[in-house]
């Protein structure tokens, strides 16, 4: 045991302490343990830091060197006669010094590596696309908004009508306009390509295929549209304080936009799968809007 204790002391004095001073002098570390800080560094940066504090074998007794190597606390560096501390060695020292709180470490790893921010606020451009697809009832993989659409002008017109309506509803900035496409780029492709953050912000309800975009709200097996999911999307566009008049205006706008553009946006093949004009689904948007107050607290918590 005394031999191991001596080896730990050597590990601290020869490897850890100089390394700590090195990173402090370069302002690469704060109050976090080196173990935590090093996890955030790139491999190249970390290896450069470790190599800068390597120890020549001649500065360590053979017995201590052997024990350090056998415990995997050190390993060979860039040069044959030099050694650097390992993650295991760093862990050994910082746990002995009680610098590492296991619970905080796991929480740190969870926050930085495992926790993906889901939900969040839609940008104005994303609200426009989201609302337009809702109005057009693009709720199913068989009835997407297709970027290969022959008549792109009609979809741009539909988007611009949504912009005007959303401005009236104070849901987007009064100065918002669709970003102009780059030279030679198709305007529809340009607009839809800029929605790559929407799946994450809508909990993957928004689906982006090879050339098509839609909201996965419809289950063909049950012939049901998820009213809760639709309400969630409408809440993200309009918020949770709509008046009854607001709701009626939204429903009316959606119905009129669908009537006006349905035959231009959807191909004949898509139209054969389009069930969202059926009487069964006619009031789904109205119902989803009406029920937003019952769910908004849950949604605010989930997206907080």
C-alpha positions in Angstrom: 0.0 0.0 0.0 2.9 2.4 0.9 4.4 1.8 -2.6 1.1 2.7 -4.2 0.8 5.8 -2.0 4.3 6.8 -3.0 3.3 6.3 -6.7 0.2 8.5 -6.3 2.4 11.2 -4.7 4.8 11.0 -7.7 1.8 11.1 -10.0 0.6 14.3 -8.3 3.9 16.1 -7.9 5.5 15.2 -11.2 2.5 15.1 -13.6 -0.6 16.6 -12.1 0.7 19.7 -10.3 2.9 21.0 -13.3 0.0 20.3 -15.7 -2.4 22.3 -13.5 0.0 25.2 -13.3 0.5 25.1 -17.0 -3.2 25.4 -17.9 -3.7 28.0 -15.2 -0.9 30.1 -16.7 -2.6 29.8 -20.1 -6.0 30.7 -18.7 -7.4 27.4 -20.0 -9.1 26.4 -16.8 -11.5 27.9 -14.3 -12.8 26.4 -11.1 -13.8 23.2 -12.9 -11.6 20.1 -12.3 -9.1 19.5 -15.1 -10.9 16.2 -15.8 -14.1 18.1 -16.7 -12.3 20.9 -18.6 -10.3 18.4 -20.7 -13.5 16.6 -21.8 -14.5 19.8 -23.6 -11.2 20.3 -25.4 -10.6 19.0 -28.9 -8.2 16.0 -29.1 -5.5 18.0 -30.7 -5.6 20.8 -28.1 -5.7 18.3 -25.3 -2.7 16.4 -26.6 -0.8 19.6 -27.0 -1.5 20.5 -23.4 -0.6 17.1 -22.1 2.6 17.0 -24.1 3.7 20.4 -22.8 3.8 18.9 -19.3 5.4 15.5 -20.2 7.9 14.0 -17.8 11.2 12.5 -18.8 11.7 8.9 -17.5 15.0 9.9 -15.9 13.1 12.0 -13.5 11.1 9.1 -12.1 12.4 6.1 -10.2 12.1 2.8 -12.0 9.8 1.3 -9.3 7.4 4.3 -9.4 7.5 4.3 -13.2 6.5 0.7 -13.3 3.6 1.1 -10.9 2.3 4.2 -12.7 2.3 2.3 -16.0 0.8 -0.8 -14.5 -2.1 1.2 -13.2 -2.6 3.0 -16.5 -2.0 6.3 -14.8 0.5 7.5 -17.3 1.5 6.5 -20.9 4.2 7.2 -23.3 4.3 10.6 -25.0 5.6 11.8 -28.3 9.1 10.9 -27.4 10.3 7.5 -26.2 11.7 8.7 -22.9 8.7 10.9 -22.0 5.4 10.2 -20.3 2.1 12.0 -19.9 -0.8 11.6 -17.5 -3.8 9.6 -18.6 -7.5 10.2 -18.0 -7.3 7.4 -15.4 -4.4 9.1 -13.7 -6.2 12.5 -13.7 -9.3 10.8 -12.3 -7.2 9.2 -9.6 -5.7 12.5 -8.4 -8.8 14.6 -8.6 -11.0 12.1 -6.8 -8.3 11.8 -4.1 -8.3 15.6 -3.8 -12.1 15.6 -3.8 -12.2 17.9 -6.7 -14.7 15.8 -8.6 -18.3 15.5 -7.5 -19.7 12.4 -9.2 -23.2 13.7 -9.3 -22.2 17.1 -10.7 -20.0 15.4 -13.2 -22.8 13.2 -14.5 -25.1 16.2 -14.6 -22.5 18.1 -16.5 -22.1 15.3 -19.1 -25.9 15.0 -19.4 -26.4 18.7 -20.0 -23.5 19.1 -22.5 -23.7 15.7 -24.4 -27.1 14.1 -23.9 -29.6 16.9 -23.5 -30.7 18.2 -26.8 -32.7 21.4 -26.8 -36.1 20.5 -28.2 -38.9 23.0 -28.7 -38.1 26.7 -28.5 -39.4 29.7 -30.4 -40.0 29.7 -34.1 -38.4 32.4 -36.1 -40.7 34.5 -38.2 -39.8 32.7 -41.4 -40.5 29.4 -39.7 -43.9 30.6 -38.5 -44.8 31.5 -42.0 -43.9 28.1 -43.4 -45.6 26.3 -40.5 -48.8 28.2 -40.7 -49.0 27.9 -44.5 -48.5 24.2 -44.4 -51.2 24.0 -41.7 -53.6 26.1 -43.8 -52.9 23.8 -46.8 -53.4 20.8 -44.6 -50.1 19.3 -45.4 -50.5 16.7 -42.6 -49.4 13.5 -44.3 -46.4 12.1 -46.2 -48.6 11.5 -49.2 -49.7 15.1 -49.3 -46.5 17.1 -48.8 -45.5 20.5 -50.1 -43.1 19.4 -52.8 -40.1 21.4 -53.8 -40.4 20.1 -57.3 -43.7 21.8 -57.6 -44.3 22.9 -61.3 -46.1 26.1 -60.3 -43.8 27.6 -57.7 -45.4 31.0 -58.0 -48.6 29.8 -56.4 -46.8 28.5 -53.3 -44.9 31.8 -53.0 -48.2 33.6 -53.3 -49.7 31.4 -50.5 -46.7 32.2 -48.3 -47.0 35.9 -48.9 -50.7 35.8 -48.0 -49.8 34.0 -44.8 -47.2 36.7 -44.1 -49.9 39.4 -44.5 -52.3 37.6 -42.2 -49.7 36.9 -39.5 -48.7 40.5 -39.5 -52.3 41.4 -38.9 -52.4 39.0 -36.0 -49.1 40.5 -34.7 -47.6 37.0 -34.8 -44.6 38.1 -36.8 -42.7 41.4 -37.2 -44.5 44.0 -39.3 -41.2 44.4 -41.3 -40.8 40.8 -42.2 -40.4 39.8 -45.8 -39.3 36.5 -47.4 -35.5 36.5 -47.9 -34.7 36.7 -51.6 -33.1 33.6 -53.0 -29.5 33.6 -54.1 -28.9 34.1 -57.8 -30.2 31.2 -59.9 -31.8 29.4 -56.9 -35.4 28.3 -57.0 -37.4 30.5 -54.5 -39.4 27.7 -53.1 -36.4 25.5 -52.6 -34.7 28.4 -50.9 -37.5 29.1 -48.5 -38.1 25.5 -47.5 -34.3 24.8 -47.2 -34.2 27.4 -44.5 -36.5 25.4 -42.3 -34.0 22.8 -41.2 -34.4 23.9 -37.5 -38.2 23.4 -37.5 -38.1 19.6 -36.8 -36.2 20.2 -33.6 -38.4 23.2 -32.6 -41.6 21.3 -33.3 -40.6 18.0 -31.6 -40.1 16.3 -35.0 -43.7 17.0 -36.1 -42.2 18.8 -39.1 -40.7 16.3 -41.6 -38.2 17.1 -44.3 -37.9 14.5 -47.0 -35.7 14.4 -50.1 -37.8 17.0 -51.9 -40.9 17.3 -49.7 -42.0 19.0 -46.5 -45.0 18.2 -44.3 -46.3 17.8 -40.7 -46.7 14.3 -39.5 -50.2 14.7 -37.9 -52.3 12.2 -39.8 -52.6 8.5 -39.0 -54.0 6.7 -42.1 -54.8 3.6 -40.1 -57.2 5.4 -37.8 -58.0 8.2 -40.3 -57.3 10.6 -37.4 -55.4 13.9 -37.2 -53.7 14.5 -33.9 -55.6 17.5 -32.5 -53.1 17.9 -29.7 -50.2 18.1 -32.0 -52.0 20.5 -34.3 -52.9 22.7 -31.4 -49.2 22.7 -30.3 -48.1 23.9 -33.7 -50.8 26.6 -33.8 -49.7 27.7 -30.3 -46.2 28.1 -31.5 -47.4 30.3 -34.2 -50.0 32.4 -32.4 -49.4 31.9 -28.7 -52.0 31.1 -26.1 -54.1 34.2 -25.7 -56.3 34.1 -28.7 -59.8 35.6 -28.6 -62.8 33.8 -30.1 -62.7 36.3 -32.9 -59.0 35.5 -33.5 -59.8 31.8 -33.7 -62.6 32.4 -36.2 -60.3 34.6 -38.4 -57.6 31.9 -38.4 -60.0 29.2 -39.4 -61.5 31.4 -42.1 -58.1 32.2 -43.5 -57.0 28.6 -43.5 -60.2 27.5 -45.3 -59.9 30.2 -47.9 -56.2 29.5 -48.6 -56.8 25.8 -49.0 -59.7 26.4 -51.5 -57.6 28.9 -53.4 -54.4 26.9 -53.7 -55.2 23.3 -53.2 -55.4 22.4 -57.0 -52.2 24.4 -57.7 -50.1 23.0 -54.8 -51.1 19.3 -54.9 -50.6 17.1 -57.9 -53.5 14.8 -59.1 -51.8 11.9 -57.4 -51.5 13.8 -54.1 -55.1 14.9 -54.4 -56.1 11.2 -54.5 -54.7 10.9 -50.9 -56.1 14.3 -49.7 -58.7 13.5 -47.1 -58.5 16.7 -45.2 -61.4 18.4 -47.0 -63.7 15.7 -45.8 -66.4 16.7 -43.3 -64.8 14.6 -40.6 -61.7 16.8 -40.6 -63.4 20.1 -41.5 -63.4 21.5 -38.0 -60.0 20.1 -36.8 -58.2 23.5 -36.9 -61.1 25.2 -35.1 -61.1 22.5 -32.4 -57.4 22.6 -32.0 -57.4 26.4 -31.5 -60.3 26.2 -29.0 -58.4 23.7 -26.9 -55.0 25.6 -26.7 -55.8 27.2 -23.3 -56.2 23.7 -21.8 -52.7 22.6 -22.9 -50.5 25.8 -23.1 -49.1 25.4 -19.6 -47.8 21.9 -20.4 -46.4 23.2 -23.7 -44.7 26.1 -22.0 -43.1 23.7 -19.5 -41.9 21.3 -22.2 -40.5 24.1 -24.4 -39.1 26.1 -21.5 
